[in-house]
Amino acid sequence: MFVRTTARDGIRRSTAARGLRATAVAMLAAAALASCTQDTPQDAASAPSPRPSAPAAPSAAPVDNADNADQAEPAASEASEATDEPALPAEPAPEALRDAFATLQATLNDTCTPGAGDCAYFLGRVTRELTELDEAMRADPKGPGHFKQPLADMKALFAKLGTDRSTPHLEKHFTAIVGTRDGINTWMQDHPDDYR
């Protein structure tokens, strides 16, 4: 019984080994066939051109081909990098004047009490809306000269605020922020063609 089991195992092993050898031989034959069917420079010159109307390119010396290949590789990698990288988004265009004014106008009935802890959102929003309105007025086709008064008012406010947009600093300038918002609203109401 032991001998038979060992003999069967040997037969199974030899069959598996033959299968692996056959697979290896087949792979080598396929690789050899693939390398034989690839065009060599001589074959490419003698093969018919797929576009008979195109003139054949003159053959270059091997040194020149190596130099061209060296130069082509960086160019190809740069081209692929340029297409693989997402295009940088263009700077956002200033909002249309009508939209910028509408969002500022939406704050007209809002207020807060400096020092009461309810001003962070309100003053931050009004300041942001004034900044966007300033950008929209400067980009408007009528030109900044048309918006001379509101732009001057916002410039004065932004000079007072500087770059500090902290809540305590904005609360300190509460009257200037709300006054600028209300003054611009009044000016815009006198110029309905600018936002309708």
Solvent accessible surface area in square Angstrom, and as a share of the most:
residue,aa,sasa,rsa
1,M,185,0.83
2,F,167,0.70
3,V,115,0.66
4,R,159,0.58
5,T,68,0.40
6,T,75,0.44
7,A,53,0.41
8,R,138,0.50
9,D,47,0.25
10,G,34,0.33
11,I,112,0.57
12,R,160,0.58
13,R,172,0.63
14,S,51,0.33
15,T,75,0.43
16,A,61,0.47
17,A,34,0.26
18,R,139,0.51
19,G,39,0.37
20,L,131,0.65
21,R,152,0.55
22,A,63,0.49
23,T,73,0.42
24,A,50,0.39
25,V,98,0.56
26,A,62,0.48
27,M,131,0.58
28,L,128,0.64
29,A,59,0.46
30,A,62,0.48
31,A,60,0.47
32,A,54,0.42
33,L,118,0.59
34,A,54,0.42
35,S,72,0.46
36,C,104,0.62
37,T,93,0.54
38,Q,124,0.55
39,D,105,0.54
40,T,63,0.37
41,P,112,0.70
42,Q,135,0.60
43,D,70,0.36
44,A,60,0.46
45,A,90,0.70
46,S,94,0.61
47,A,50,0.39
48,P,128,0.80
49,S,64,0.41
50,P,128,0.80
51,R,168,0.61
52,P,123,0.77
53,S,112,0.72
54,A,43,0.33
55,P,125,0.79
56,A,101,0.78
57,A,92,0.71
58,P,126,0.79
59,S,112,0.72
60,A,44,0.34
61,A,55,0.42
62,P,111,0.70
63,V,107,0.61
64,D,70,0.36
65,N,80,0.41
66,A,55,0.43
67,D,71,0.37
68,N,83,0.43
69,A,50,0.39
70,D,93,0.48
71,Q,129,0.57
72,A,56,0.43
73,E,122,0.55
74,P,69,0.43
75,A,58,0.45
76,A,64,0.49
77,S,53,0.34
78,E,112,0.50
79,A,58,0.45
80,S,52,0.33
81,E,98,0.44
82,A,75,0.58
83,T,111,0.65
84,D,113,0.59
85,E,112,0.50
86,P,118,0.74
87,A,97,0.75
88,L,165,0.82
89,P,120,0.76
90,A,90,0.70
91,E,161,0.72
92,P,126,0.79
93,A,86,0.67
94,P,59,0.37
95,E,69,0.31
96,A,58,0.45
97,L,10,0.05
98,R,138,0.50
99,D,68,0.35
100,A,0,0.00
101,F,2,0.01
102,A,53,0.41
103,T,51,0.30
104,L,1,0.01
105,Q,60,0.27
106,A,62,0.48
107,T,1,0.00
108,L,51,0.25
109,N,151,0.78
110,D,60,0.31
111,T,98,0.57
112,C,12,0.07
113,T,81,0.47
114,P,60,0.38
115,G,70,0.68
116,A,68,0.53
117,G,73,0.70
118,D,79,0.41
119,C,0,0.00
120,A,58,0.45
121,Y,152,0.58
122,F,12,0.05
123,L,0,0.00
124,G,26,0.25
125,R,48,0.17
126,V,0,0.00
127,T,5,0.03
128,R,121,0.44
129,E,9,0.04
130,L,0,0.00
131,T,50,0.29
132,E,48,0.21
133,L,0,0.00
134,D,15,0.08
135,E,82,0.37
136,A,2,0.02
137,M,0,0.00
138,R,116,0.42
139,A,60,0.46
140,D,29,0.15
141,P,137,0.86
142,K,102,0.43
143,G,19,0.18
144,P,65,0.41
145,G,62,0.60
146,H,68,0.30
147,F,0,0.00
148,K,154,0.65
149,Q,98,0.44
150,P,1,0.00
151,L,13,0.06
152,A,53,0.41
153,D,47,0.24
154,M,0,0.00
155,K,138,0.58
156,A,56,0.43
157,L,3,0.02
158,F,45,0.19
159,A,81,0.63
160,K,117,0.49
161,L,3,0.01
162,G,38,0.37
163,T,137,0.80
164,D,64,0.33
165,R,106,0.39
166,S,51,0.33
167,T,45,0.26
168,P,98,0.62
169,H,37,0.16
170,L,4,0.02
171,E,33,0.15
172,K,154,0.65
173,H,32,0.14
174,F,40,0.17
175,T,112,0.65
176,A,24,0.19
177,I,0,0.00
178,V,24,0.14
179,G,40,0.39
180,T,17,0.10
181,R,10,0.04
182,D,58,0.30
183,G,35,0.34
184,I,1,0.01
185,N,24,0.13
186,T,83,0.48
187,W,40,0.14
188,M,0,0.00
189,Q,78,0.35
190,D,104,0.54
191,H,57,0.25
192,P,44,0.28
193,D,123,0.64
194,D,13,0.07
195,Y,28,0.11
196,R,199,0.73
